[in-house]
C-alpha cells in the first residue's frame, strides 16, 4: 500500500473506508495504519496536549473509524480483526479473549501504561457507537458533550448488565434451527452439569459446503460473551431488515405514483 491512512476533517460522513485502503488486509498494511496513528498520538501528547483537545478528538475519530471497519462478523471484517490481533501480538499488546475491540484499539494507540485513561477513552467511544454516531461526527460529538469525561460519566445508568444481556441472548436461542446434529461422539464430550441453555460448537467449513464440528466448548465466560454478542447481532439484523423494508415501501410508493400518473 503506497499511501498512509489518514481521516481528514469532514463535515459529513465521507471518512474513507479502511477496508478500501487496507486492500489485501495484510499484517503490513494494518501495521502501517496503526503505526501512523500511534505516531500522531505521541505528537499530540508532546506538542499539543496542553493547548487543545481538538487533536485528541481527531485521533478518536480515526480510532472510531478503524473500529467501525472491524466491528461485525462478515468475512472481510473478521480478516481485518485477525490482522489487527496479529499486530497486537507483534507489538506486545496483551488482552483477554473478552476484551472489547474498542478497548484493544485504544490500548494499541494510546499505550497500556494508564489503564484508567484507556478505559475512559474506550467507554466514551463506545457511548458514541451506541448512539450511532458517524465517524465524521466524532469531534463534534465530544465537543457538544463537554469532553470525553462528560460522555463517560453520563453513560446511561439504565444500561443492561452482562447477566441481563446473557438472559436476552438465551431467549434468542429459541430461534428456528439452522440444522441438527445428533451423534454419540458429540454427546460423549458434552458436560450436562455445565449446560445452562447454550453450548458452542467449533467447526470448520469444508470445500463441499459442509460444516465439520471439531470441538464442543462449554466455558462459562465464552458462552456468556457469545450470548451477549448474539443480542448485538440480532439488533443489527433487525435494523437491516427494517431498512430493507423501508426501502421496499419507498419503491412501492414510487411505483404506485408512476402508475397513477400514467393512468391519469
C-alpha positions as CSV (number, residue, x, y, z in Angstrom):
1,X,0.0,0.0,0.0
2,X,1.6,3.3,-1.1
3,X,-0.3,5.8,0.9
4,X,-0.7,6.3,4.7
5,X,-4.1,6.1,6.3
6,X,-5.5,9.5,7.2
7,X,-9.0,10.6,8.1
8,X,-9.5,14.2,7.0
9,X,-11.6,16.8,8.8
10,X,-15.0,16.5,7.3
11,X,-18.5,17.9,7.9
12,X,-20.3,14.9,6.5
13,X,-19.7,11.2,6.7
14,X,-17.2,11.0,3.9
15,X,-14.5,9.3,6.0
16,X,-12.7,6.9,3.6
17,X,-13.3,3.2,4.4
18,X,-10.3,1.4,6.0
19,X,-11.4,-1.7,4.1
20,X,-10.7,0.1,0.8
21,X,-7.3,1.3,1.9
22,X,-6.3,-1.9,3.5
23,X,-6.6,-3.8,0.3
24,X,-5.4,-7.4,0.9
25,X,-5.6,-6.8,4.6
26,X,-2.1,-8.0,5.3
27,X,-0.3,-7.5,8.6
28,X,2.0,-5.0,6.9
29,X,-0.9,-2.8,6.0
30,X,-2.5,-3.0,9.4
31,X,0.9,-2.1,10.9
32,X,1.1,1.0,8.6
33,X,-2.4,2.1,9.8
34,X,-1.7,1.8,13.5
35,X,1.9,2.9,13.5
36,X,0.9,6.1,11.8
37,X,-1.9,6.7,14.4
38,X,0.4,6.0,17.3
39,X,2.9,8.5,15.9
40,X,0.1,11.0,15.7
41,X,-0.9,10.4,19.3
42,X,2.6,10.8,20.5
43,X,3.0,14.1,18.6
44,X,-0.3,15.3,20.2
45,X,0.9,14.4,23.7
46,X,4.3,16.1,23.2
47,X,3.2,19.3,21.4
48,X,-0.5,19.9,21.7
49,X,-1.7,18.2,24.8
50,X,-1.8,21.4,27.0
51,X,-3.3,23.6,24.3
52,X,-6.3,21.9,22.9
53,X,-8.4,18.7,22.8
54,X,-9.2,19.1,19.1
55,X,-6.3,16.9,18.1
56,X,-7.4,14.2,20.6
57,X,-10.9,14.2,19.1
58,X,-9.4,13.8,15.6
59,X,-7.4,10.8,16.9
60,X,-10.6,9.5,18.5
61,X,-12.2,9.9,15.1
62,X,-9.6,7.7,13.4
63,X,-9.8,5.1,16.2
64,X,-13.5,5.0,15.8
65,X,-13.3,4.7,12.0
66,X,-11.0,1.7,12.4
67,X,-13.3,0.2,15.0
68,X,-16.3,0.5,12.6
69,X,-14.4,-1.2,9.9
70,X,-13.5,-4.1,12.1
71,X,-16.8,-4.3,14.0
72,X,-19.1,-7.2,12.8
73,X,-18.9,-10.7,11.6
74,X,-18.5,-10.5,7.8
75,X,-15.5,-12.3,6.3
76,X,-13.9,-9.0,5.4
77,X,-14.3,-7.7,9.0
78,X,-13.0,-10.9,10.5
79,X,-10.0,-10.8,8.3
80,X,-9.3,-7.2,9.4
81,X,-9.6,-8.3,13.1
82,X,-7.3,-11.2,12.6
83,X,-4.7,-8.9,11.1
84,X,-5.2,-6.4,13.9
85,X,-4.8,-9.1,16.6
86,X,-1.6,-10.3,14.9
87,X,-0.4,-6.7,15.0
88,X,-1.2,-6.5,18.8
89,X,0.8,-9.7,19.4
90,X,3.8,-8.4,17.3
91,X,3.8,-5.3,19.5
92,X,3.4,-7.0,22.8
93,X,-0.1,-5.7,23.5
94,X,-1.9,-8.2,25.7
95,X,-5.6,-8.7,26.3
96,X,-8.1,-11.3,27.3
97,X,-10.5,-13.0,24.9
98,X,-13.3,-11.0,26.5
99,X,-11.6,-7.6,26.0
100,X,-13.8,-5.3,23.9
101,X,-12.5,-4.4,20.4
102,X,-12.7,-0.7,21.3
103,X,-10.5,-1.2,24.4
104,X,-7.9,-3.1,22.3
105,X,-7.8,-0.3,19.8
106,X,-7.3,2.4,22.5
107,X,-4.7,0.3,24.2
108,X,-2.7,0.0,21.0
109,X,-2.9,3.6,20.0
110,X,-2.6,5.3,23.4
111,X,-0.3,2.7,25.1
112,X,-1.0,0.4,28.1
113,X,0.6,2.4,30.9
114,X,-2.5,4.2,32.1
115,X,-5.3,1.6,32.1
116,X,-7.8,4.0,33.7
117,X,-7.3,6.5,30.9
118,X,-7.6,3.8,28.3
119,X,-10.9,2.6,29.9
120,X,-12.2,6.2,29.9
121,X,-11.4,6.7,26.2
122,X,-12.9,3.4,25.2
123,X,-16.0,3.9,27.3
124,X,-16.7,7.3,25.8
125,X,-16.2,6.0,22.2
126,X,-18.5,3.0,22.9
127,X,-21.2,5.5,24.0
128,X,-20.7,7.3,20.7
129,X,-21.1,3.9,18.9
130,X,-24.3,3.1,21.0
131,X,-25.7,6.5,19.8
132,X,-25.0,5.5,16.2
133,X,-22.6,8.5,15.7
134,X,-21.0,8.5,12.3
135,X,-17.2,8.6,12.3
136,X,-17.2,12.1,10.7
137,X,-19.3,13.4,13.7
138,X,-16.9,12.2,16.5
139,X,-15.1,15.6,17.1
140,X,-18.4,17.4,17.3
141,X,-20.0,14.7,19.4
142,X,-17.3,15.2,22.1
143,X,-17.2,19.0,21.8
144,X,-21.0,19.2,22.3
145,X,-20.9,16.8,25.2
146,X,-18.2,18.9,27.0
147,X,-15.4,16.3,26.6
148,X,-14.9,12.6,26.7
149,X,-15.1,12.6,30.5
150,X,-18.6,14.0,30.5
151,X,-19.6,11.4,27.9
152,X,-18.1,8.7,30.1
153,X,-19.8,10.0,33.3
154,X,-23.2,10.4,31.7
155,X,-23.2,6.9,30.2
156,X,-26.8,5.6,30.6
157,X,-27.3,4.3,34.2
158,X,-30.0,2.1,32.8
159,X,-27.7,0.1,30.6
160,X,-28.2,-3.6,30.8
161,X,-25.8,-5.7,33.0
162,X,-23.8,-8.5,31.5
163,X,-26.1,-11.0,33.2
164,X,-29.2,-9.2,31.7
165,X,-27.7,-9.3,28.2
166,X,-26.9,-13.0,28.7
167,X,-30.5,-13.6,29.6
168,X,-31.6,-11.8,26.4
169,X,-29.2,-14.0,24.4
170,X,-30.6,-17.2,25.9
171,X,-34.1,-16.1,24.9
172,X,-32.8,-15.8,21.3
173,X,-31.7,-19.4,21.4
174,X,-35.4,-20.3,20.8
175,X,-35.0,-19.2,17.2
176,X,-35.7,-21.7,14.4
177,X,-33.0,-24.3,13.9
178,X,-30.5,-24.0,11.0
179,X,-29.6,-27.6,11.2
180,X,-29.5,-30.6,13.6
181,X,-26.6,-32.8,14.8
182,X,-27.1,-36.0,16.9
183,X,-24.3,-38.5,17.4
184,X,-22.5,-40.4,20.1
185,X,-19.2,-38.5,19.6
186,X,-20.7,-35.1,20.5
187,X,-22.7,-36.5,23.4
188,X,-19.6,-38.2,24.8
189,X,-17.8,-34.8,25.2
190,X,-20.9,-32.9,26.4
191,X,-21.0,-32.0,30.1
192,X,-24.6,-31.9,31.2
193,X,-23.6,-30.3,34.6
194,X,-22.1,-27.3,32.7
195,X,-25.0,-26.8,30.5
196,X,-27.1,-23.6,31.0
197,X,-29.1,-23.3,27.9
198,X,-26.4,-22.8,25.3
199,X,-23.2,-24.5,24.0
200,X,-20.6,-23.5,21.4
201,X,-19.8,-25.9,18.6
202,X,-16.4,-25.0,17.0
203,X,-16.5,-26.0,13.4
204,X,-14.8,-25.6,10.0
205,X,-16.5,-25.1,6.7
206,X,-15.3,-27.6,4.1
207,X,-14.9,-27.1,0.3
208,X,-18.1,-29.1,-0.3
209,X,-20.1,-26.7,1.8
210,X,-20.4,-29.0,4.9
211,X,-19.6,-27.9,8.4
212,X,-17.3,-30.2,10.4
213,X,-17.7,-29.9,14.2
214,X,-14.3,-30.1,15.9
215,X,-14.9,-29.1,19.5
216,X,-17.7,-28.7,22.0
217,X,-17.0,-25.6,24.1
218,X,-18.8,-25.1,27.4
219,X,-16.6,-22.4,29.1
220,X,-18.8,-20.1,31.1
221,X,-17.3,-16.8,30.1
222,X,-17.1,-17.8,26.4
223,X,-20.7,-18.8,26.4
224,X,-21.7,-15.5,28.1
225,X,-19.7,-13.5,25.6
226,X,-21.3,-15.4,22.7
227,X,-24.8,-14.8,24.1
228,X,-24.1,-11.1,24.6
229,X,-22.8,-10.9,21.0
230,X,-25.9,-12.7,19.8
231,X,-28.0,-9.8,21.3
232,X,-26.0,-7.3,19.3
233,X,-26.1,-9.4,16.2
234,X,-29.9,-9.7,16.5
235,X,-30.2,-5.9,16.8
236,X,-28.1,-5.4,13.7
237,X,-30.2,-7.9,11.7
238,X,-33.4,-6.2,12.8
239,X,-32.1,-2.8,11.8
240,X,-31.0,-4.2,8.4
241,X,-34.4,-5.8,7.9
242,X,-36.1,-2.5,8.8
243,X,-34.0,-0.6,6.4
244,X,-34.7,-3.1,3.6
245,X,-38.5,-3.0,4.3
246,X,-38.4,0.8,4.3
247,X,-36.6,0.8,1.0
248,X,-39.1,-1.6,-0.4
249,X,-42.0,0.5,0.8
250,X,-40.5,3.6,-0.8
251,X,-40.1,1.7,-4.1
252,X,-43.7,0.6,-3.9
253,X,-44.9,4.2,-3.3
254,X,-42.8,5.4,-6.2
255,X,-44.2,2.7,-8.5
256,X,-47.8,3.5,-7.4
257,X,-47.2,7.2,-8.1
258,X,-45.8,6.5,-11.5
259,X,-48.7,4.1,-12.3
260,X,-51.2,6.7,-11.2
261,X,-49.6,9.4,-13.4
262,X,-49.7,7.0,-16.4
263,X,-53.4,6.2,-15.8
264,X,-54.4,9.8,-15.2
